[in-house]
């Protein structure tokens, strides 16, 4: 799965979770199964946790450091790498 395909598949999961409470509860309780059902392959042995932001709690992910450099020379973006989500999922694709 390429980055763009992943982003679209994940976007569909998020959008459905916003409008379908039962689906959202499944995403929160069993994300691996839900992801697989929606075309997002999760490698064996990878633990996935989904945490919902609220108006009183916001979660930020500190991604693992990418193997390759990040920043202007790698991504064309100075100071902040906009492809950090790809680094989180890099081991999958």
C-alpha positions as CSV (number, residue, x, y, z in Angstrom):
1,X,0.0,0.0,0.0
2,X,1.4,3.4,-1.0
3,X,1.2,6.5,1.2
4,X,-1.7,8.0,-0.8
5,X,-3.7,4.8,-0.7
6,X,-3.1,4.5,3.1
7,X,-4.2,8.1,3.6
8,X,-7.4,7.6,1.7
9,X,-8.2,4.3,3.5
10,X,-7.5,5.8,6.9
11,X,-9.5,8.9,6.0
12,X,-12.5,6.7,5.2
13,X,-12.2,5.0,8.6
14,X,-12.0,8.3,10.4
15,X,-15.0,9.7,8.5
16,X,-17.1,6.7,9.2
17,X,-16.2,6.7,12.9
18,X,-17.4,10.3,13.1
19,X,-20.8,9.4,11.8
20,X,-21.3,5.8,13.1
21,X,-21.0,5.4,16.9
22,X,-20.9,1.6,16.8
23,X,-18.1,1.7,14.2
24,X,-16.2,4.2,16.3
25,X,-16.4,1.9,19.3
26,X,-15.0,-0.9,17.2
27,X,-12.1,1.3,16.0
28,X,-11.3,2.1,19.6
29,X,-11.6,-1.4,20.9
30,X,-10.2,-3.5,18.0
31,X,-8.4,-1.2,15.5
32,X,-6.4,-4.0,13.9
33,X,-9.5,-5.9,12.8
34,X,-11.2,-2.7,11.6
35,X,-8.1,-1.6,9.7
36,X,-7.8,-5.0,8.0
37,X,-11.5,-4.9,7.0
38,X,-10.9,-1.5,5.5
39,X,-7.9,-2.3,3.4
40,X,-5.2,-1.3,5.9
41,X,-2.9,-4.3,6.4
42,X,-1.4,-4.5,9.9
43,X,1.8,-6.6,10.2
44,X,1.7,-9.6,12.6
45,X,2.9,-8.6,16.0
46,X,2.3,-4.8,15.7
47,X,0.2,-3.4,18.5
48,X,-2.1,-0.6,17.4
49,X,-3.9,1.8,19.8
50,X,-6.5,4.4,18.7
51,X,-7.1,7.2,21.1
52,X,-9.9,9.7,20.6
53,X,-9.3,13.4,21.0
54,X,-12.0,15.4,22.8
55,X,-12.5,19.1,23.6
56,X,-10.7,18.5,26.9
57,X,-8.0,16.1,25.9
58,X,-5.8,16.2,22.8
59,X,-3.1,13.6,22.1
60,X,0.0,14.2,20.1
61,X,2.2,11.4,18.7
62,X,5.9,11.5,19.1
63,X,7.0,9.4,16.1
64,X,10.1,7.3,16.2
65,X,13.1,8.9,14.6
66,X,13.1,8.1,10.9
67,X,16.1,6.1,9.6
68,X,16.7,8.6,6.8
69,X,17.1,12.3,7.5
70,X,14.2,14.5,7.8
71,X,13.7,18.2,7.0
72,X,14.6,20.3,4.0
73,X,17.1,18.0,2.4
74,X,14.9,14.9,2.7
75,X,11.4,16.3,2.2
76,X,11.8,19.8,0.9
77,X,10.3,21.3,4.1
78,X,12.5,23.3,6.4
79,X,12.2,22.7,10.2
80,X,9.2,20.4,10.2
81,X,8.7,17.3,8.3
82,X,5.1,17.1,7.0
83,X,5.5,13.4,6.2
84,X,5.7,12.3,9.8
85,X,2.7,10.1,9.5
86,X,4.5,8.1,6.9
87,X,7.4,7.6,9.3
88,X,5.0,6.2,11.9
89,X,3.7,3.7,9.3
90,X,7.0,3.2,7.4
91,X,7.5,-0.2,8.7
92,X,4.3,-1.3,7.2
93,X,4.7,-0.1,3.6
